[in-house]
Amino acid sequence: MNEGNMVKVGMADIGVAFGGAILKTTGLGSCVGLTLFDPLRLVAGMAHIMLPSSDIAREGQLNIAKYADTSIPELLARLLQLGADRRRLVAKLAGGAQMFAFAGGSDSLRIGPRNVESAKEELERLAIPIASEDTGGNYGRTIELDSASGILTIRSVQFGTKEI
C-alpha cells in the first residue's frame, strides 16, 4: 500500500475515499471511528468522533466533525455527493474505549461508551445498518478502511490486527 493512496483522517475530522484509496485514523481511545461504505459504488467515508453531542459545544465556530450528532449527517452528505446510495450504505464502528477507571462512575466520565451510544442512535435515525463493530474495552485502536472492499482493519497493541 503506498502512502499516495492514503487519506488520513485526523481527530475530529471527516474523510471520504474511492478508487481503492485507504482511509486511516489513529489514536482512537474514547473516540469512535465510524465508517460508511457503498459496496456498489465503492465509495467510503470515515469520521473520527470525539464527543457524543454538539449540545455541549463551547467553541465559537462549531467543528461539526467533532460530535456524533453532526459528523454522521455530514459524512452521509459527502458520500451522497460522490454518488453513494444511502439504501446501500453500511456502517462499521471501532473505538469508544473506557480508557481510565474512575470511582463513582459519573456519566460525564463515560465518554467512550457515550460516543458509541450516540453514534448508534444517529445511525438508527438515518436508517443506516451497522454491519460490524469493535468497540469498548480499555485500549486504543488505529483503523483503516479500504474503499475497494469495505474491509475495516483494526490494529491495537494488545490484540494485534483484525478485520471486520
Steps between C-alpha positions, in 0.01 A plus 500: 500500500653833403456817703366683192192282520444586868246754624589594857208592723606703802335532836160672467527463122309345208644342187364330189669271250437297184703321236672271748635777724538414868350714777706493820467647846716447807459565868153356555470474876165629621448642149297301248610431147181469299511384137239491227539299180298456181597156361367571150653845442810416708495830685597515864504753778638529851429728793726526807241589765625650827179578690140377501299819455546850363272619783815528712691704241684797644712605204402808302502339155344154536721218371228271365748212465556492878156377607303184415174687436655740247784299342293202384247707298791695350682178407180370341460821297857477370452138392172580325686772305740228380210290372438270795146371550394532863297176472822305430714662768629286783670626811788363705620640832818467702627665816287640778727359768478585867865597528508577872329355806320757715345448840133591511429435131366846416333499156710799392812284537363222276601681180586186299178309569293817452672562163404149387140541622462836329648374171262202502201725571592727208546204264162364606342840442649504148397135440859389431570144618809411700683214330761451770671664794802474725419734787554528872782355702774713649754518218575722203457415134615606154265426212522488121206466261563373147271683255528212252379226735340666801728299729580680824839406645540565872839505670571512871811435705315255726313298235700538178315534170152388404260568214128558515 
